[in-house]
Amino acid sequence: PQRSADYVGAWSLLKREEPVGSTLEKHAAGEGPLRLQAPSGVYVEIRVPVQPDSISGQASNAGYHSVVETSAGRKYSVRQRRVDFRPPNGCVLCTDVKFDREVMGELSHPRGPCRDE
């Protein structure tokens, strides 16, 4: 769908805050975890641990992305993880997304605990 077109491509994580306002991860452009998003909605996020022998640091995942619109016209990005190297928590990741030139910012919804840029 056209409304998903903005999300297609290769995205590199610059910063992750958890809770919002407290930086958990910060990376130079192109050096952070990588998300590849296909037009079909299929995505893969590659998060290799900093310490090569740290199995618990592995956080790669893959699944299906969609954009949903509320009756009020607000759009949310929804990623349903189908393969995940972290234990499942039963939650679907729903974010409020803002685009600023070449940066995509995601704030968890409802007003949640994390923000990714």
DACORMO-V795985 format. One record per pair of residues at least 4 apart in sequence whose ideal C-beta (glycine too) atoms are under 6 Angstrom apart, sorted by the first residue. I is the first residue (numbers start at 1). J is the second residue. D is the distance in Angstrom with one decimal. If there is no record, write none. Layout:
# DACORMO-V795985
[[I J D] [I J D]]
This chain:
# DACORMO-V795985
[[3 67 4.7] [4 67 5.2] [6 99 6.0] [7 37 5.1] [8 37 5.3] [8 39 5.2] [10 36 5.5] [11 35 4.4] [12 30 5.1] [12 32 5.0] [12 34 5.6] [13 27 5.9] [13 32 3.6] [13 33 4.5] [14 27 5.8] [14 117 4.8] [15 26 5.0] [15 117 4.8] [16 24 4.9] [16 25 4.1] [16 116 5.2] [17 22 5.8] [17 23 5.6] [17 115 4.5] [18 24 4.7] [18 113 5.8] [18 114 4.2] [19 113 5.1] [20 115 5.0] [27 31 4.8] [27 32 3.1] [33 47 4.1] [34 46 4.8] [35 45 4.5] [36 44 5.2] [37 43 4.6] [38 42 4.7] [41 64 5.0] [41 65 5.0] [41 66 5.7] [43 65 4.9] [44 62 4.2] [45 61 5.2] [46 60 5.2] [47 59 4.0] [47 60 5.0] [49 54 4.1] [49 57 2.9] [49 58 5.5] [58 85 4.5] [59 86 5.6] [60 85 5.2] [61 81 4.7] [61 84 4.2] [62 83 4.5] [63 79 6.0] [63 80 4.9] [63 81 4.3] [63 82 4.2] [64 80 5.0] [65 79 5.1] [66 78 5.2] [67 75 5.6] [67 77 6.0] [68 76 5.3] [68 78 5.6] [69 75 5.0] [70 74 4.7] [76 94 5.3] [76 109 5.8] [77 95 4.8] [77 97 4.6] [78 94 5.1] [79 93 4.5] [80 92 5.4] [94 109 4.8] [95 106 3.9] [95 108 5.6] [95 109 5.8] [96 107 4.8] [96 109 4.9] [97 106 5.4] [98 105 4.7] [99 104 5.6] [103 117 5.9] [105 117 4.8] [106 116 4.6] [107 115 4.9] [108 112 2.9] [108 114 5.0]]
